[in-house]
Amino acid sequence: MLSPNLILLYVNDPAKSAAFYTDLFGREPVVSFPTYVAFALENGLTFSLWSTEARDFVSSGSGHRSELAFMVKDDAEVERLYDGWRGKGITIEQELKTAVFGRTFVAFDPDGHRLRVCRPDD
């Protein structure tokens, strides 16, 4: 069975985005070049940032119609992260609310990628 093992976000400033995600993840990148940065995550996934200014970058797509989601253990953790991210000055797109699946909020990274925090469905 084929399983995805890499998440790649296109970014305008890899150094700025790397600093943002280093703080968010609480870990340093395992690879860092001027146009590409990668983080090894505990679940075996690689999270990468690729510069839209890279010599070999090609994309005709536009817009951010997806989310990077962080499912945490409970509503209290959702609220703790909401307060912590707001305290760091991270832009919140969707304020903390209770959706059909529980407490959630959505923030933006420096390039406007959507970051959702929620808990697993009951």
Secondary structure as GFF3:
##gff-version 3
##sequence-region A 1 122
A	DSSP	beta_strand	6	11	.	.	.	ID=ss1
A	DSSP	alpha_helix	14	25	.	.	.	ID=ss2
A	DSSP	beta_strand	31	33	.	.	.	ID=ss3
A	DSSP	beta_strand	36	40	.	.	.	ID=ss4
A	DSSP	beta_strand	46	51	.	.	.	ID=ss5
A	DSSP	beta_strand	67	71	.	.	.	ID=ss6
A	DSSP	alpha_helix	75	87	.	.	.	ID=ss7
A	DSSP	beta_strand	92	99	.	.	.	ID=ss8
A	DSSP	beta_strand	102	108	.	.	.	ID=ss9
A	DSSP	beta_strand	114	118	.	.	.	ID=ss10
###
